[in-house]
């Protein structure tokens, strides 16, 4: 695993929720979300966003938006990957369509709740196994966001922007 789980309380690069929301609005014209505390300051600052009850439903909604000519961005928690894999592989990956998947990587820090710990261990290996490229916000900040969005929408591929606790003002 890329992250040191022992004593890392804060990550290298941070952004304000204002800046992050502005970049989302600049690069996408369709944002969908399963709310997570990491994104709670971002959502009210977006021009528009769509809520879904489950991650697989959100992927379906995003695919419909893509077919309608939008540039979809999906914000989920890493534990939602389990629910959305079939929908993700059977839509965006199968048809080579671009999606920016912003994943909050919960369970990496030792003080996070126990229900997140297993997902913290398997998120990156799982995304790698299904051949989804990853960009790390804690290493690249807003530049990483821009790079991931450009990769997703110019190359028509699914790209995961990995977010950590502390990357945004929660």
N, C-alpha and C positions, 0 to 999 in steps of 0.2 A: 504494500500500500504506500502511496506517495506521501501521506501525511504522518507526522510524528504525533502519536496519540498521548504521549506522556504529560508534557508540561505546557503545551501550546494553548494559551487562553484566548489570544487574539491573533488574527491573521494579518498578513502583510499589507494588503491593499484594501481600502474601504471606500465607500462612496455614500453620499447622502441620498436619501430616498428621492429627493427632488431631482437630482442629476440622473439617477437610475430611471425614474419615471419619464423624464424628458427623452432619454435615449430610446426607451421602449416606444414612445410615441413617434420618434423620428424614424425608426427602422421598421416598424410594424404598423399595419392598419387593422389588425385583429389580435387582441390579447385575451387569452383564456386562463382561468386560474382555479385551482383548488386551494382555498386560503390556507396559509401557513404563517406563523408568527414572524418569520423572516421577512415576509412581504407585506406585513400589515400597514406599514407607513407608506408603501409604494402605491397600493391599489387606489386609495382616495385621490391621488394626484394624477392618475391616468385620465385621458379624455374619455375613454370608454373601455370597459372590460366585461368579459362574459364569465359567468359562474356555472360550474357543473357539479352534480352531486357525486360523481365518481370519475376517476382518472380515465378509464376507458371511454366514458361518454365524452369527456373533454377532447380526447384525441379524435373521436368521430366528428365532433363539432368543428374542430380545427381543420380536419381534412375537407369537410364541406366548405369551409371558408376558403381554403386553398383552391378548391375547384371553382369557386366563385371569383377568383382573381385576387384574393387577399394574401398578405404575407403574415402567416400565423406565428405567434409566439405563445408557448404554453408554460405556465409556472406551476410546478408541482413539488411535492416533498419526495425524497428518494423512496420512501415506503410505497408511494403510489406507482412506482415502476412495475411492481408485480401485477397490478391491475391493468396497466395499459400496454404491456408488451405485445399481446396478440393484436390489439387494435393498431399499435404503432407499426409492427412488422407487416401487417396485412393491408396497410394503407400507404403511409408515407414511404416506407422502405421498399415495398413491392413496386410502387409506381414511380420511384425516384423523384419524390416531391420534397421541396425544402420546408424544414420546420426548425425553429429555434426552440429547443427544449431547455428551460431554465430549471435546474434541479437543486433544491436545497439539500445539502448532504448532511442530514442529521445523524447523530450517533457517533461522530468522529471524536468529539471531545469527551474526556472521561466523566465529566459532571453531568452530561446530558441523560435524560430519562432512559431507563433500562429498555423500554420498548423500541428505542431507536438504535441501540448498540449493534444488533445484527445487520441492520441496513447500512450502518456506517462502515461495516467491514466488507459488504458485498457490492455496494453501488458501483464503484469504479471497475472491478472485474466483470460485473454483469454488462455494463455498457460496452466495455472492450470486447466481450464475447459476442455481442450482437453487432459489432463493427460500427458503433456510433462514436464519432470523434468527440473528444472532450477538450474544452477550454476551461482553464481554472481562473476564476475571478480573483481569488486571493493572490495570484501571481501576476495577473495582467490588468486588473481593475477595469475601468470603462473601456480601455483599449481592447481588452479581451472580449468584452461584450460586442464591440463593433466588429472585431475580427470574426467572432462566432456568427453574428448575423450575416455578415458578408459571405462567409462560407456556406451558410444554410441557403440563402436566397440566390446567390450567383451560381452555386454548384448544384442546386436542387438536391440537397442531402439533409439528413437529420444531424444536427449538431447539438451537443449538450453543453451548456454553460453551467459549470459546477460552482454553486454558491456555498459558503460556509457561514456558520454563526459568527456574527461580528463583522461581516462584510458590508452590511447596511445598518443604518440606524433603526433598530427594531423598536 
